């Protein structure tokens, strides 16, 4: 079965009529011409495709590492949301530690407390209530009337994902 990455890559190379393209030609086509990705997401897509051997780089040119001409691209094709969800999950994984750090930073900015004391409070509350450190940090932030609403959804996703 053909992967979505192969379909996207096949579409790009068939559309261009070339056997190899520059990195910039690929990510600009994905982001600016087709509006399928943001420029950063397009760069990440190309880099991941290189790492996963869908693409190979020789000198400054990139070409598919499979027979893209035999790949059937559906008429009116656009990438599914799944290609973006996979990337979002990776972003969340990369930012799990950053969530706690960001919450701690916000609390420190708004309350006269040093980081080691705050970390101790968070750890004690997390152990006492058998909750994650992130949830404990949210509770402590709430105690000090700090608005941390923008973290709720991210932490909830993290809890249910790692469940």
Buried (B, 14 or more C-beta within 10 A) or exposed (E): EEEEBBBBBBBBBEEEEEEBBEBEBBBBBBBEEBEBBEEEBBBBBBEBBBEEEBBBEEEEBBBBBBEBEEBEBEEEBEBEEEBBEEBEEEEBEEBBEEBBEBBBEBBBEEBEBEEEEBBEBBEEBBEEEEBBBBBBBBBBBEEEEBEBEEBEEBBEEBEEEEE
